[in-house]
Structures are given as structure tokens and as C-alpha cells.
Amino acid sequence: MTRWPAKAVGGTRNRPGRRAAAGSDDAVALAADLSAVGVVGGLTPYLAVELVATYGPEPVAGALGGVLAAGAGGQRLADALDAEAARNPALAPLLAILAASERSGAPVGPALRRLAASTRARARRRALARARTVPVRLLFPLVFLVLPAFLMLTVAPVVLAALSR
């Protein structure tokens, strides 16, 4: 299997924070789905973290690789997940769900699916808000570039022909 790339959402004119937030939302949603599939398939939370660290999207995989390294160093998985959640607030909901599952042994498949759905919904709302600003951003080129060019190509020849008679 290959590692899923983090999807860059938005154009080049977006602020870096917006693009990073949208990309992290996509990465968290994909990681939540991947870990939900693993947990529902019978993996322990540790193996689900290992699965996402190996095959998940890059921002999440790197963070969970650090969690696995801390676990290999003797730290409990739940404590390593909590420490990473404190360092990386974008991943905090995913890591909190996995840490709760590690501590209590509760099934977390439905919670992970809800997290993925809510994260995707938030990214969709952000994209729709950006799409609503497109007409305003297109107003300047339309008024100052397209409309004068239209007048020069259609109206000016008619006026010049009428004046030359």
C-alpha cells in the first residue's frame, strides 16, 4: 500500500493558514477513517496507530510516528497520545479518541466515523464560504478588463463607422 498524500485545498491566493487548516482537516478525516477501519477490523488501538503511521496521510503519519517512538521508549501509548495532542491541536480529537480507547478498551469505531464526518463537514463549509467570495473577487477583472475590451471590440467600430460617414 502507498501513503496517502495530504490534499492541498484552495488556490494560490489563499492564506497559508487556511490552506494548512483545510489540508489538516482532510488528513484528520482520512486518518480517522483509516483507524476506524482498523479498529472495527479487530486491531488494538496501538496497531491502529501503527497502521495510520505507516499508511496514513503525511501530517498525521509523522505525528503518530513520534507517538510510536515514544511508546517504544517506554512511555504508555495513552500518555504519548495525550502529549502529542497537546503539541498538535489539529490532531487532538483523533488522538483523544484513540487514547480513551487505549485506557478503557471501549469500542471507538463509531466515534472515529463521526469524527471523520464532522471534520469533512467543517472542510466543506469552509470551501463553500470561500466559493461565496468568488463573485466579489471577479468583479475587478470584469469591470476594468473584460468590459472595456468588449466596448473596444464591439461598440468602438460601430461608432467610428457612424462618424466616418
C-alpha positions in Angstrom: 0.0 0.0 0.0 1.1 3.5 -0.5 0.9 6.5 1.7 -1.9 8.9 1.0 -0.7 12.4 0.2 -2.2 15.3 2.1 -4.5 17.1 -0.3 -3.8 20.8 -0.8 -7.1 22.6 -0.9 -7.6 26.0 -2.3 -5.9 28.2 -4.8 -2.6 30.1 -4.6 -4.2 33.2 -3.2 -5.4 31.6 0.0 -3.6 32.4 3.2 -1.2 29.7 4.3 -3.1 29.1 7.5 -6.4 28.4 5.6 -4.7 26.0 3.2 -3.0 24.2 6.1 -6.3 24.0 8.1 -8.1 22.6 5.1 -5.2 20.1 4.4 -5.1 19.1 8.1 -8.9 18.6 8.1 -8.6 16.3 5.1 -5.7 14.4 6.7 -7.5 14.0 10.1 -10.7 12.8 8.3 -8.7 10.2 6.3 -6.7 9.1 9.4 -9.9 8.8 11.4 -11.4 6.6 8.6 -8.3 4.5 8.3 -8.1 3.9 12.1 -11.8 3.2 12.3 -11.4 0.5 9.6 -8.5 -0.9 11.6 -10.3 -0.9 14.9 -13.5 -2.3 13.5 -11.5 -5.0 11.8 -10.1 -6.1 15.1 -6.9 -4.1 15.6 -6.0 -2.8 19.0 -5.5 1.0 19.4 -1.7 0.5 19.3 -2.0 -1.4 16.0 -4.4 1.2 14.6 -1.9 4.0 15.4 0.8 1.9 13.8 -1.5 1.5 10.7 -2.1 5.2 10.4 1.6 6.0 11.0 2.5 3.6 8.1 -0.2 4.3 5.6 -1.9 7.5 6.6 -1.6 11.0 5.2 1.7 12.7 5.9 0.9 15.3 8.6 -0.8 12.7 10.7 1.6 9.9 9.9 4.6 11.9 11.1 2.9 12.8 14.4 1.9 9.2 15.0 5.4 8.1 14.2 6.6 10.2 17.1 3.9 8.6 19.3 5.1 5.2 18.3 8.7 6.2 19.0 7.7 7.5 22.5 5.9 4.2 23.1 9.0 2.2 22.0 10.9 4.3 24.5 8.8 3.0 27.4 6.0 5.6 27.6 2.4 4.3 27.7 0.6 4.7 24.5 -2.3 6.8 26.1 0.3 9.2 27.7 2.2 9.5 24.4 -1.1 10.2 22.6 -2.1 12.9 25.2 1.4 14.5 24.9 1.1 14.7 21.1 -2.5 16.0 21.3 -1.1 18.9 23.5 1.6 19.6 20.9 -0.7 19.3 17.8 -4.2 20.8 18.4 -5.4 19.8 14.9 -5.0 16.2 15.8 -6.3 16.4 19.3 -9.8 15.0 18.7 -8.4 11.9 16.9 -5.7 11.4 19.5 -8.1 11.8 22.4 -10.4 9.2 21.0 -7.6 6.7 20.5 -6.2 7.5 24.0 -9.6 6.9 25.5 -9.9 3.6 23.7 -6.4 2.6 24.9 -7.3 3.4 28.5 -10.8 2.0 28.7 -10.9 -0.6 26.0 -14.2 0.9 24.7 -15.0 0.4 21.0 -14.2 3.6 19.1 -15.2 2.8 15.6 -18.4 4.8 15.7 -16.7 7.7 17.4 -13.9 7.7 14.7 -16.5 7.6 11.9 -18.4 10.6 13.5 -15.1 12.5 13.8 -14.3 11.9 10.1 -17.8 13.0 9.1 -17.7 16.2 11.2 -14.2 17.0 10.0 -15.2 16.6 6.4 -18.4 18.7 7.0 -16.2 21.5 8.5 -13.9 21.4 5.5 -17.0 21.5 3.2 -18.4 24.6 5.0 -15.0 26.3 4.7 -14.9 25.6 1.0 -18.5 26.9 0.5 -17.6 30.1 2.3 -14.6 30.6 0.0 -16.8 29.9 -3.0 -19.2 32.6 -2.0 -16.4 35.2 -2.2 -15.6 34.4 -5.9 -18.1 36.8 -7.4 -16.7 39.7 -5.4 -13.2 38.8 -6.4 -14.2 38.6 -10.1 -15.7 42.0 -10.1 -12.5 43.9 -10.6 -11.3 42.0 -13.7 -14.8 42.1 -15.1 -15.3 45.8 -14.7 -11.8 47.0 -15.6 -10.6 44.4 -18.1 -13.4 42.5 -19.8 -15.9 45.2 -20.1 -13.5 47.8 -21.7 -12.3 45.2 -24.1 -15.8 44.3 -25.0 -16.6 48.0 -25.6 -13.5 48.5 -27.7 -14.2 45.5 -29.9 -18.0 45.9 -30.4 -19.1 49.5 -29.8 -16.0 51.4 -30.9 -16.1 50.1 -34.5 -19.8 50.9 -34.9 -19.2 54.5 -33.5 -16.2 55.0 -35.7 -18.1 53.8 -38.8 -21.0 56.1 -38.0 -18.7 59.1 -37.5 -16.8 58.4 -40.8 -19.9 58.7 -42.9 
